[in-house]
């Protein structure tokens, strides 16, 4: 087994800074989303993914893949969202075992009401703090890492892959 390639001081500073930023940013965005729109981050993810499809519906398995969640975990979360009237589920006509998650009018209204404040928070806490060149650099590096993690033949990895652009 090869000896580990420890991070040097510059790399360690970047890694720890990224981890701290990610935790603080996720926490703040989740807090504001709940406070302003009464939606959790997973609620927002489900509603936004559904709202961006032409017919505002997705197979449960595809939605689970997009969210990097198990079908079981997503199914439990969707049950809570159904109780609030944000989504419904239908049987998949081509596969009796599958189900289709459908955005309801109340879900559409909820995502539309939440989107403005959420985008403002993303701008306030990240995008507007960066120069245009830094935004380009952030896009380039995040896509490079996502592309690497989505490689189908990456050794030792059998986890579900993130959807492109996710």
C-alpha positions as CSV (number, residue, x, y, z in Angstrom):
1,X,0.0,0.0,0.0
2,X,1.3,3.4,-1.0
3,X,2.1,6.0,1.7
4,X,-0.5,8.7,2.0
5,X,0.2,12.0,0.2
6,X,-0.5,14.3,3.1
7,X,-1.9,17.8,2.3
8,X,0.6,20.6,2.4
9,X,-0.2,23.7,4.3
10,X,-1.7,25.5,1.3
11,X,-3.8,22.4,0.3
12,X,-4.9,21.9,3.9
13,X,-6.0,25.5,4.2
14,X,-8.0,25.2,1.0
15,X,-9.6,21.9,2.1
16,X,-10.6,23.1,5.6
17,X,-11.8,26.4,4.2
18,X,-14.0,24.6,1.7
19,X,-15.5,22.3,4.4
20,X,-16.2,25.1,6.8
21,X,-17.7,27.2,4.0
22,X,-19.9,24.4,2.8
23,X,-21.3,23.6,6.3
24,X,-21.9,27.3,7.1
25,X,-23.4,28.1,3.7
26,X,-25.7,25.0,3.8
27,X,-26.8,25.8,7.3
28,X,-27.6,29.4,6.5
29,X,-29.4,28.7,3.3
30,X,-31.5,25.9,5.0
31,X,-32.3,28.3,7.9
32,X,-33.4,31.1,5.6
33,X,-35.4,28.7,3.4
34,X,-37.3,27.3,6.4
35,X,-37.8,30.8,7.9
36,X,-39.0,32.4,4.7
37,X,-40.8,29.7,2.9
38,X,-41.4,26.9,5.5
39,X,-39.6,24.4,3.2
40,X,-36.7,22.2,4.1
41,X,-33.8,21.9,1.6
42,X,-35.1,18.4,0.5
43,X,-38.5,19.9,0.0
44,X,-37.0,22.6,-2.1
45,X,-35.0,20.1,-4.1
46,X,-38.0,17.9,-4.8
47,X,-40.2,20.8,-5.8
48,X,-37.6,22.5,-8.0
49,X,-36.6,19.2,-9.7
50,X,-40.3,18.6,-10.5
51,X,-41.0,22.2,-11.5
52,X,-38.2,22.0,-14.1
53,X,-39.6,19.1,-16.0
54,X,-42.0,19.7,-18.9
55,X,-44.9,17.8,-17.3
56,X,-43.9,18.5,-13.7
57,X,-43.5,14.8,-12.9
58,X,-40.7,12.3,-12.5
59,X,-40.3,8.6,-11.7
60,X,-39.5,8.2,-8.0
61,X,-36.3,6.3,-8.9
62,X,-35.1,9.1,-11.2
63,X,-35.8,11.7,-8.5
64,X,-34.0,9.6,-5.9
65,X,-31.0,9.4,-8.2
66,X,-31.0,13.2,-8.7
67,X,-31.1,13.7,-5.0
68,X,-28.5,11.0,-4.2
69,X,-31.0,9.4,-1.9
70,X,-32.3,5.8,-1.5
71,X,-35.8,5.2,-2.9
72,X,-36.9,4.3,0.6
73,X,-35.7,7.5,2.1
74,X,-37.2,9.6,-0.6
75,X,-40.5,7.7,-0.3
76,X,-40.8,8.5,3.4
77,X,-40.0,12.2,2.6
78,X,-42.6,12.3,-0.2
79,X,-45.2,10.9,2.2
80,X,-44.7,13.9,4.4
81,X,-44.8,16.2,1.4
82,X,-48.1,14.5,0.2
83,X,-49.7,15.2,3.6
84,X,-48.9,18.9,3.1
85,X,-50.4,18.7,-0.4
86,X,-47.2,19.6,-2.3
87,X,-46.9,16.4,-4.4
88,X,-48.9,13.3,-5.3
89,X,-47.9,9.9,-6.5
90,X,-49.3,7.9,-9.4
91,X,-48.6,4.4,-10.5
92,X,-46.2,4.1,-13.4
93,X,-48.2,3.0,-16.4
94,X,-45.3,1.1,-18.0
95,X,-44.1,-0.5,-14.7
96,X,-46.6,-1.5,-12.0
97,X,-43.8,-1.5,-9.4
98,X,-42.7,2.1,-10.1
99,X,-44.4,5.3,-9.2
100,X,-44.4,8.8,-10.6
101,X,-44.1,11.9,-8.4
102,X,-46.3,14.8,-9.5
103,X,-46.1,18.4,-8.5
104,X,-49.4,19.7,-7.3
105,X,-50.7,23.2,-7.8
106,X,-49.9,23.9,-4.1
107,X,-46.4,22.5,-4.7
108,X,-46.0,24.8,-7.7
109,X,-47.2,27.7,-5.6
110,X,-44.8,26.8,-2.8
111,X,-41.7,26.6,-5.1
112,X,-42.6,29.8,-6.9
113,X,-43.0,31.6,-3.6
114,X,-39.7,30.2,-2.2
115,X,-37.5,30.6,-5.3
116,X,-37.1,34.4,-5.1
117,X,-35.9,34.5,-1.5
118,X,-33.7,31.4,-2.0
119,X,-32.0,32.9,-5.0
120,X,-31.5,36.2,-3.1
121,X,-29.9,34.2,-0.3
122,X,-27.6,32.3,-2.7
123,X,-26.6,35.7,-4.2
124,X,-26.1,37.3,-0.8
125,X,-24.1,34.5,0.8
126,X,-22.1,33.3,-2.2
127,X,-22.4,34.7,-5.7
128,X,-22.2,38.4,-4.9
129,X,-19.1,37.9,-2.8
130,X,-17.2,36.7,-5.9
131,X,-15.8,38.5,-8.9
132,X,-17.0,37.4,-12.3
133,X,-13.7,35.5,-12.8
134,X,-14.2,33.8,-9.4
135,X,-17.7,32.7,-10.4
136,X,-16.2,31.2,-13.7
137,X,-13.5,29.5,-11.7
138,X,-16.0,28.1,-9.2
139,X,-18.2,26.8,-12.0
140,X,-15.1,25.2,-13.7
141,X,-13.8,23.5,-10.5
142,X,-17.2,22.2,-9.4
143,X,-18.0,20.7,-12.8
144,X,-14.5,19.1,-12.9
145,X,-15.1,17.4,-9.5
146,X,-18.6,16.4,-10.4
147,X,-17.5,14.9,-13.7
148,X,-14.7,13.0,-11.9
149,X,-17.1,11.7,-9.3
150,X,-19.6,10.6,-12.0
151,X,-17.1,8.6,-13.9
152,X,-18.7,5.1,-14.3
153,X,-15.5,3.1,-14.0
154,X,-14.0,4.9,-10.9
155,X,-12.3,2.2,-8.9
156,X,-14.1,1.1,-5.7
157,X,-17.2,3.1,-6.3
158,X,-20.6,1.6,-6.8
159,X,-22.7,4.5,-5.5
160,X,-25.5,6.3,-7.4
161,X,-24.2,9.1,-9.7
162,X,-25.3,12.7,-9.5
163,X,-27.3,14.0,-12.4
164,X,-25.2,16.3,-14.7
165,X,-25.4,19.9,-13.4
166,X,-26.8,18.8,-10.1
